[in-house]
Amino acid sequence: MLHLAPLFWGRLFTVLIVTAGSCSPIYAKTVSGDFRLSGLQSHRVLVSFAVVPDGARVSVNLTASSMYENERFLQLRMYRDVEWSKVIKAKTCTEMIRHASQTQQLSFDYKNKQWKSEEKTALIFNSDKGTSRRPHYWYIVVDDCSLEQVMQDLKIPPIHYELRIQNHIPQKNTDGGRPEMVLTHLSADELPLTRVHSVSLLLSSLITLLICMLIGSQLVSKHTVHVALLWVAAAAALDAASSLCELIHIKVYQGNGVGSYLFDALSAHAEAVCDALVMLLLLSIAAGWTLPSDMLSMNPNQSVVQLLLSDLSKPMGAIQHWNAGTALGLAVLALHVVLAQWGRTYNDDFESYHDLEHLPGKILMAVRFVLGLLCLAATMQTRWKCRAKQLEQFYLNLAIAGFAWFQSLPVLVVICNTFVPYYVRHPAIVTGSALLQSVALGLLAWLVTSHSSAYHQVSHLTSSAETSLTDSLSQAAGGQARGVADTKTWSFGKSKIRLD
Ligand SMILES: *[C@@H]1O[C@H](CO)[C@@H](O)[C@H](O)[C@H]1NC(C)=O
């Protein structure tokens, strides 16, 4: 049965990628909301949107709950990204509106006991002559500059808006005629993302599948498997789930212009938990997990960090008995979940260009930086205290790779925010972090399944004959012989999961 599985998955992926990759341009990106202008806040940004080189169409409906007296001052304005930095710095409304690329007068009609504007439609083009071939962010704003001069805040009614924006996408005509223009809701910076998520889904699922097959074969042949394999399989599965949920969200978004809040949130959380699992695994291995206990001379009573590291070196013990390692593990997991949820509350539209630009994203980067230092310290200490000299090279490599992985995302964000133009920042961050995660999962999969390095010969990870091999090696390295009973396991019927 097992040999059929790759075939089935291959099919599934082909179907997924084809459905995810094909554009079905039906509706548009739709946003709605309520606002009330005042003397202090005489404008309101309704949406920002990355417009493709071929332009886009915006339509807006406004409803006011009572009469808007000075409606001749109420305007809909469209700003292009190149002017937006000046707009943000403008001190007054009059100064700000000078930078608008387009202006439309808004007005209300009294119909069915409601003040409604008739639908306002505008076409936006990235440059006057159609010469700009890059996408531009556009900001759609409603303002009433007269409010800055006259105090009449109490007379201003709350306004409800509904807005739709669609990109023009030229489609190749199969019969050789003129290319047809179709409209899509997808923002220009989101168009390449389906491909990135599809590739990352493919890679992570492959890793998950391979490890699961290995777990299956080890359980059949030896009735025992190391828990680290399950750990990496879980992380890879979460990464795959995250990409899948994001693809579903994009698909729904293509249909209704709003997307699926549920799948978008699930994707963010799966990614966050996957990150936390990878971090904790790296920290545990850095602290000396899976080494025979007599190979490491640690003194947990020396300092708090020592205690933490010695707890980290037995992560499964931390699950069974509460200790400092448990606290750190739970804190890292909880922090990731909380930050992912907090990040959801930010509007990707005009508060940030990508998920790591807002406050929760920045906290996440700081946490990664600090844990990266901890990982480096843990690895160097393990290298120093380990009695098996043949492991020095391994721990040096681990120190470099682990530290590089922890710092890679913060560095990527800094590079993106400094050197990459803002209209490609979102795809750059998504592509970069997906790539980093796939590489990390691939390396971890190698680490828990390979038999090739000196580390694998000493550690419990891949020891096939329970403890006999590691015992003889640790004896050779000057350690004490240990009994078989020393190996901690969870038993499920005949199968055993090795924990240390
Ligand atoms: C605005 O209202 C009209 C008529 O009710 C409707 O056909 C149109 O779809 C609405 N536009 C938006 C952007 O909601």
Ligand as a Chemical Component Dictionary entry (heavy atoms), coordinates in Angstrom:
data_LIG
# 
_chem_comp.id                   LIG 
_chem_comp.type                 NON-POLYMER 
_chem_comp.pdbx_formal_charge   0 
_chem_comp.three_letter_code    LIG 
# 
loop_
_chem_comp_atom.comp_id 
_chem_comp_atom.atom_id 
_chem_comp_atom.alt_atom_id 
_chem_comp_atom.type_symbol 
_chem_comp_atom.charge 
_chem_comp_atom.model_Cartn_x 
_chem_comp_atom.model_Cartn_y 
_chem_comp_atom.model_Cartn_z 
_chem_comp_atom.pdbx_ordinal 
LIG C1 C1 C 0 -22.811 50.469 -5.009 1  
LIG O1 O1 O 0 -24.220 50.404 -5.104 2  
LIG C2 C2 C 0 -24.693 49.886 -6.327 3  
LIG C3 C3 C 0 -26.226 50.018 -6.310 4  
LIG O2 O2 O 0 -26.740 49.689 -5.058 5  
LIG C4 C4 C 0 -24.227 48.461 -6.525 6  
LIG O3 O3 O 0 -24.667 47.960 -7.760 7  
LIG C5 C5 C 0 -22.695 48.442 -6.466 8  
LIG O4 O4 O 0 -22.246 47.126 -6.576 9  
LIG C6 C6 C 0 -22.203 49.083 -5.195 10 
LIG N1 N1 N 0 -20.778 49.201 -5.258 11 
LIG C7 C7 C 0 -19.972 48.784 -4.278 12 
LIG C8 C8 C 0 -18.528 49.042 -4.452 13 
LIG O5 O5 O 0 -20.366 48.192 -3.286 14 
# 
loop_
_chem_comp_bond.comp_id 
_chem_comp_bond.atom_id_1 
_chem_comp_bond.atom_id_2 
_chem_comp_bond.value_order 
_chem_comp_bond.pdbx_ordinal 
LIG C1 O1 SING 1  
LIG C1 C6 SING 2  
LIG O1 C2 SING 3  
LIG C2 C3 SING 4  
LIG C2 C4 SING 5  
LIG C3 O2 SING 6  
LIG C4 O3 SING 7  
LIG C4 C5 SING 8  
LIG C5 O4 SING 9  
LIG C5 C6 SING 10 
LIG C6 N1 SING 11 
LIG N1 C7 SING 12 
LIG C7 C8 SING 13 
LIG C7 O5 DOUB 14 
# 
